[in-house]
Amino acid sequence: MKRAPIFYLITLLITLGCNTKQSDDNKKDIIAVIDSIFQPKEEKRSLTANDITLNKDIQYENYLLDDEYPYNDTVRTFQWDKIKEKLAHIDNEVAKGGNWAIFSNYKNMNGEAPTVADFVRNEYKRVSDQYGVERYQSVPLYTSDIDTTLTRYGRDGWLVKILDSDTTEMVKVSG
């Protein structure tokens, strides 16, 4: 008889210890939200000329030109379609990422560019490269070979993509 209470006590302890019920503190309801409609990632669509709108919001009245204006013996027109195409092209290239720069040598502020080997003189008797870019206010462009020969000039204001580190003396660019 003395063993019966001990047996009940051990059975009770084992039953309570082996209880698989978790306390309320340890209970966590996990709710998974599963979208039943698959939505693929949107591909970035490249801009076209039709996506760009140009507004004439000018603050001054003097020296305004209409879309068509007389010049000497001809009538000139602004080619807004071509302008929008070029703006869309620039936006698409910049959206691809990377580091960009603008050539700057206004009024030869950084010095006059060296003369290219096969220079020509234009109708104003100025030195220019074979592409018609004048030496004045330009940036010298070299080949990426080991000899680094000056091949042409880059116009002041050209937008270029930096391909290499911009902390070196000569920087690789494209554009």
Number of C-alpha atoms within 10 A of each C-alpha: 5 6 8 9 10 11 11 11 12 12 12 12 12 11 11 11 9 9 9 8 9 8 7 7 6 8 9 7 6 6 6 6 6 7 7 6 6 7 7 6 6 6 6 8 7 12 15 15 16 10 10 14 8 8 6 5 6 7 6 7 7 6 6 8 11 10 10 11 11 11 9 6 6 8 9 13 13 12 10 13 12 11 14 18 17 14 16 19 16 13 14 16 14 13 11 7 9 10 13 14 13 13 16 18 19 15 12 15 9 12 13 15 19 15 16 20 11 11 18 17 13 14 7 6 8 13 18 21 20 16 10 14 20 22 23 20 23 27 26 19 20 17 12 13 7 6 8 11 14 17 16 26 25 21 20 18 15 13 17 16 17 17 13 12 12 13 7 8 6 13 14 16 18 9 9
